[in-house]
Amino acid sequence: MISKATSLTGRTGVKSPPRRCDRDRISEEHKHDFDEYMFVIEGRCTVIIGDNRTDFNAGQEFLVPKGTPQRMEVAAGTRTLHVFGGKRAHREPQFPRPEG
């Protein structure tokens, strides 16, 4: 289970606060309509693209270009930061915007 997080929207993309993986997990193959940048804060993960498996440890980062089929193996306790380029989060404002 990956901890739930609220995303933060910037002018050019969406960043989610750091995530922590509570147990070992392997994602299904998927792809995005936007670039995905990920930084490993703590722990380790393996990005699988086609037959290529690339291991990443704390302090390392990677970029998966939009449209690239990918899977990821994440070890329990791993903390990551994700930034999704070119996609805006659409949601209702939580607080009224100030006039002016």
C-alpha positions as CSV (number, residue, x, y, z in Angstrom):
1,M,0.0,0.0,0.0
2,I,1.3,3.4,-0.9
3,S,0.4,6.1,1.5
4,K,-2.3,8.5,0.3
5,A,-1.0,11.9,-0.7
6,T,-2.5,15.2,-1.9
7,S,-1.0,16.5,-5.1
8,L,0.3,20.0,-5.6
9,T,-0.3,21.7,-8.9
10,G,2.3,24.0,-10.5
11,R,2.2,25.9,-13.7
12,T,3.6,23.1,-15.8
13,G,2.7,19.9,-13.9
14,V,1.8,18.1,-10.7
15,K,4.0,17.1,-7.8
16,S,2.8,14.8,-5.1
17,P,4.3,14.9,-1.6
18,P,6.7,12.1,-0.7
19,R,5.2,8.7,-0.8
20,R,6.1,5.8,1.4
21,C,5.6,2.2,0.3
22,D,4.4,0.1,3.3
23,R,5.1,-3.3,1.8
24,D,6.9,-4.7,-1.2
25,R,4.9,-4.1,-4.4
26,I,5.0,-4.5,-8.1
27,S,2.8,-2.3,-10.3
28,E,1.0,-3.5,-13.4
29,E,2.4,-2.3,-16.7
30,H,1.0,1.2,-17.4
31,K,1.9,4.4,-19.3
32,H,1.1,8.0,-18.8
33,D,0.2,10.8,-21.2
34,F,2.8,13.0,-19.5
35,D,6.5,12.6,-18.3
36,E,7.1,11.1,-14.9
37,Y,10.1,12.2,-12.8
38,M,10.9,10.3,-9.6
39,F,13.5,10.8,-6.9
40,V,14.2,8.0,-4.4
41,I,14.4,9.6,-1.0
42,E,15.0,6.3,1.0
43,G,15.0,2.7,0.1
44,R,15.2,1.1,-3.4
45,C,13.0,0.4,-6.5
46,T,13.4,-1.2,-9.9
47,V,12.0,0.4,-13.0
48,I,11.1,-2.1,-15.7
49,I,10.7,-0.9,-19.3
50,G,10.4,-3.8,-21.7
51,D,13.1,-6.3,-20.9
52,N,15.3,-3.7,-19.2
53,R,15.4,-3.6,-15.4
54,T,17.1,-0.6,-13.7
55,D,17.7,-0.4,-10.0
56,F,17.5,2.9,-8.2
57,N,18.6,3.6,-4.6
58,A,18.3,6.5,-2.2
59,G,19.6,9.7,-3.8
60,Q,19.0,8.6,-7.4
61,E,16.5,9.9,-9.8
62,F,15.0,8.9,-13.1
63,L,12.6,10.2,-15.9
64,V,10.1,8.1,-17.7
65,P,9.0,9.8,-21.0
66,K,5.3,10.1,-21.6
67,G,3.8,7.1,-23.5
68,T,6.5,4.7,-22.2
69,P,5.0,1.4,-21.0
70,Q,6.5,0.8,-17.5
71,R,6.3,-1.3,-14.3
72,M,7.9,-0.7,-11.0
73,E,9.0,-2.9,-8.1
74,V,9.2,-1.0,-4.9
75,A,10.7,-2.4,-1.6
76,A,8.9,-1.9,1.7
77,G,9.9,1.3,3.4
78,T,10.9,3.1,0.2
79,R,10.1,6.8,0.1
80,T,9.8,8.6,-3.3
81,L,8.9,12.0,-4.7
82,H,7.0,12.1,-8.0
83,V,6.6,15.0,-10.4
84,F,4.3,14.6,-13.4
85,G,5.0,17.0,-16.3
86,G,2.5,18.6,-18.5
87,K,-0.6,17.4,-16.6
88,R,-2.7,19.7,-14.4
89,A,-4.8,18.4,-11.5
90,H,-8.4,19.4,-11.8
91,R,-10.2,19.8,-8.5
92,E,-12.4,22.2,-6.7
93,P,-10.6,24.8,-4.6
94,Q,-10.7,24.0,-0.9
95,F,-10.7,27.7,0.1
96,P,-12.3,30.7,-1.6
97,R,-9.7,32.7,-3.6
98,P,-9.2,36.3,-2.3
99,E,-10.6,39.1,-4.4
100,G,-8.3,41.5,-6.0
